[in-house]
Amino acid sequence: MRQADHVAHLPAENAKGEKFLLGVHFVDMTPELINTWMEKVQPVINEHYSRSTTSPVISEQASTQRKPTPKLAVVADVNEQCASEKAVAKVVQDAVEQIETVVNAGMLNQLECAVGSGLVQAPASSGSEVIAPRAASLTVGVRSRADIKWSWRFIYYLHLVYSKWRKSYHKKGESKAVCMVVVKNGRYIPIGMLTLVPDFKCKIQELTKERAYTWYLSDAPREFYSRALGLSKISLIAHALVDYTVQAGIEVNQEATLVLRADAEGGERLKKFYLRIGLAPLPDDHPAISPGRLWSHGGYFKLMPDKSKEFCKAMDVYRASRTSHLSSVGHA
């Protein structure tokens, strides 16, 4: 197994217009980092950006008034609770579907997630001090983003449930949850959030094999880092997060292909970004890529080995070793 060579620097610009390479790190997602994102970054996204559709966003208050609270029991100790792998798969598939529905709809207080015998509580505030963004003075106009009202606490629980299921049967395909951070005064400031599956078994255009799968991805907006870090621009955050998934796939499975689903709420801007970096859309009528994603149709993109190689080579200059595994492996 090769050690992944992830991006370690990104081009940035300070308030004076001076350009430089900013050091970044990929670290495991933790409750403290999740709390920092939910308290300091997510509110900025929610305030300054909008979903691409004209349908109203379901707020926490509105969802409480209009819909009964969905109850969801996610059994973590699957070996004791389920007699067969098929039963486990059904439990996990139902859990994943319901959690994703809640996350994508912004219904952040509408999910009760029971793990084992106890209720999973949202992590308590860490009290870490990150400079809070000034909302009013940093507005740059309304643009669409898919991650409005996302809860990274629930996304993280989704990752834990999925990985627990895979581990219970000693299977490949565990998910990962990571943050891209900048170190300031000895503290981690998150500028990117990512969950992924390095070796996700899926069927793309009649070919079934394990591919890297980008699950949830979010990059910090300028309105946040300009205040928290004093920088007017950090480029290629989303590029580095996509690259992380590709490199993870190469590390685990020597497979230089990637699959992801563009949330419709991201609009044309999100689709154009994926096209620009080399991903190709699957037909809207493409069959479900895996049994676990029967409820998700349309919006899938694939990054094939040739385009993956081009994309990773373009990011090589920002790696610690200044060369990607893909450049040396030449995997096809």
N, C-alpha and C positions, 0 to 999 in steps of 0.2 A: 504494500500500500504506500503510495506516495504522500508526502506531507504537503498539504495545500499551501500555495503561495498567494496569499490574498493581497489586495491593495493596502498600502501602508501610508500613502500620501495622496492628497488631492489638491488641485490648483485652487488657490483662494486669493482674495483681494481685501485689503483693509480699508478703513474709512478714508485714507489718504490716496487711495487708488494704487497702492503699491502691491504688486503681485508676488506671490511666493507659494511654496509647497507646504501645505498644512499636514502635520502628522495625525493619522487616524489609527484606531485600533478596533479590531473585532473581538468582542468579549461575549461570554455567555449571558443571556438575558437573566436578570435577577429581579426580585420584587422591588428592590430599591430603584433600579433603573426604570422599571415599569412605572413606579409611582412618579418619578421625575418626569417621564414622558406625559403621563396622564394629567399631572398638575401644571406643567410648564409649557409643553409643546402642543398637546391635543387641543387645549382651549384656543390656541392661536389658529390652528387649522379650522376649527369649528366656526370661529368668528370671521375670518378673512376670506374663506373659500366657500363654494357651494357645490352641490351635486349637479350633474349635467342635466338631469331630468327635471321636468316641471312639477312632478309629483311632490307633495310636501314631505319633508323629513319627519319621521315619527319621533317626537321628543319624548323624554322620560315621563313628563307629566301627562302628555296627551295619550301615550300608550297605556299608562295606568288607568286613565279614565275610560278608554274605549275598548280595551281588551282585557280579559282575565289573565292573571299571571300564569304563564306556562310553567309547569313543574317538570323538571328533568332530573332523573336519577341516573348518574353516570357511575357505574360500578368499577372501581379501580382494581379490586382483587378479583380479577376475572376467573382465575383458576378455581376459586371456591364458589363463585356465584353462577358460573355457566358450565354446563356439562360437556359442551362440544365447541369446536372452533366455529362452527356455523352460528351457534347461538351468540358467541362472543362477537362475531362479525356484525350480527344484527344489532346488538347493543351499541357497539361503537358507531355503526353507520347512522343509527337513529340519533345518537348523541351529537355526532359531527354535524349532521344536517340541521338539528335544532339550534346548536350553538352558532353555526355560521349564519343562520337566519336572523338570530338575535343581534349578532355583531354587525351584520350588514345593514340592518334596519335601524340601528342606533338605539335599540331597546335595552339600554345598559342596566336598568334595574329590574328587568323582567325575567331573569333567569335564576333558578335555584339549582345549583349543581352539587349533588351529593356524591362524595367520593368515599367509598368504604362505608363506615358507620357514622362519619361526621360530615357536616356541611362545610364546603369550601368557602372561606371568607375572603373578601378582597384584602390584599396585603395592607397592613397598617401603614400610615404615612411614615416615611423614613426620617423626615425632618431635614433632609439634605437641602442645603441652600444653593439654589441656582438663580441667577438674576432673572426676575420675572419680566416678560416682555411688556412693552407699552403698546397697547392695542391701537389706540386712536392715531398716533403719529406715524405708525409704520404701515398703514394700509396702502396697498399697491393696486387695488382694484379687485373686483370679484372674478375669480377663475375657478374652474371646476377641478375637483379632486374626488377620488373614490373613497377616501378614508375619513369622510366627515362622520363624527360621532363614533368612530371605532373605539372599542374597549380592548386595549392590549392585555388587560387582566384576563378577559375571557378567551382571547386568542391564545394566550399562554396556557390556560387550562386545557384548551382544545389540543394543543401540542402535547401536553402531559398525558391526556387520555389516549391519544393516538399512539404515542410511544409506549405506554404501558401495555397496550394491546399487543403491539409487535413484540415487545420483550417477553411477554407471557408465553409466546409460542416460538421463541428463539428464531424469529424471522428477521430478514433484512427489511429495510424500509422504515427505520425509525426517523422521526422528524427531529429537527434542530431548531433552536430559538436563539438568535444572536442579536446584539446591538452593535452598531458602529458608533464609537465614542471619540471625543476629543478630550484630552486631559488639560484641565485648567486648575491651577492652585491645588494640585494633588487629587482632584475629583474628576470623575467621569461625567462628561456632558454628552448625552445621547443626541446624535444627529441622524440616525437611521435605525429602523426596526425591521426584523426579518424572521419569518419562519419558513422552513423549507424541508423537503425530503430529498436527500442526495440520490437515493436509488428507489424511485417510485415506479412500481410495475404498472405499465399502462399500455393501451393499444392505440396506436396512431396510424391511421390509414392502413389497416390490416396487419401491421407489424407490432407484435407484443414484445416488449423488453423493458428493462429498467432504465429510467431516465431521471435526470435531476428535475425536481419540481419546485418552482417558486410558489409558496402558499400565500402568505401575507407579507406585504412590503410597504413601508412608509418612510419617506424622507422628510427631514425637518424643513419647514419653509424659511425663507429669508427673514420674515418678520420675527422669527425666534432667534436665529443665530446672530443676527445683526445686533440684537440687544444682549444676548447671553455671552457672545464671544467678541463683539465689537468688529465684526467682519461684514463687509458689504456684499460679499459673494463667496460661496463655496460651490465649486462646479463638480459635476459627475457623481453626486451622492447616490442617485438611483442606479447609475451605471455600475458603481462599485458593489451595490447590493445584488444586482443581477449577476455580476461577475463572481461574487462569492458563491452563489448557487452552482454556477458552472464549475468552479474550482473544486467545490465539495463533491460534485458528481464524479469528477476525474479522480479525486483522492479515494473515494469509496469504491467506485465501480469502473474506473477507467473509461467512462462514457461521457463524451463531449457534446451531448445534446441536452436541451432544456425544454421544458413545457411549463406554461403558465396560463392563467385565465385572467383576461383584462376585465375588471369590474365595469359593467355598463355605466355605472355612476361616474366613472372617470371621463366619459365622453370621448370625442374625437381626439382631444389633446393627448390622452393616455395611449390610444391606439396608434397615433402618429409617432409617439415616442418609441413604442415597441417596434414599429416598422423601420424607424430610423436606425435602430441599433442592430437590425438584421433579422428580427423575428418575422415569421410568415404566418398569416392567419389560417386556421383550419376552417373548412366550410361550416356554416351555421348549422347545417343538418348532419354534421359529423356525429356518429354514435357516441355514447358515453365512453370516455377514455378508460374508465375502470368501474368495477361493480360498486365501489364506494363513492362514485360521483354521478350516480344515476339522476340526481335532481339538478345537476348543473349542465345546462346546454348552451352552446354558443359562446363566443368570446375567447376561445382557446387559441394560443399562439405556440409555435414551435421554433426552436433555434437549432438548425441542423449543423453537423460537424464543420462544414466549410465556412459558414457564416459565424459559427462559434469561434473558430480559429481566428478569423479576422477581428472579431469583437475583442477577444482576449489579448491579441497582439497590440491592439490600440491602447489597452490598459497596462501593458507591460512596464511602461516608463514610470508608473506609479507604484510598482511593487517594491518590497524590500530588497529583493534580489534582482529587480529590473528584468525578470524573464518569467513568463508563466509556464506551468507544466505543459500546457497545451502546445506552446511553441516548440518545446523539445520533444514531446511525445508524438505530435503529428497524428493524433488518433482520428480515424475516420469511421 
